[in-house]
Amino acid sequence: MAGKNQHVVKRDDGWAVRGENNQRDTSHHRTLSEAERAARDIAINQRSEVLIHGENGRIRERNSYGNDPHPPKG
């Protein structure tokens, strides 16, 4: 069973990682790359996805680290 998807979101003082449907952030980071790395590590461990939100709050990228229901062909 896959774990919670991890969202990388902008905060006033940097970037945060938040598990899907969680009330609180899991961790806070100064840079986007630090937050992406932390979210990726959690997603690999939980076999879930990372959804990276832009500064406008919209999802701009998503990466799967678990059982991908639509893997690429070839």
Buried (B, 14 or more C-beta within 10 A) or exposed (E): EEBBBBBBBBEEEEBBBBBEEEEEBBBBBEEBEBBBEBBBBBBEEBEBBBBBBEEEEEEEEEBBBBEEEEEEEE
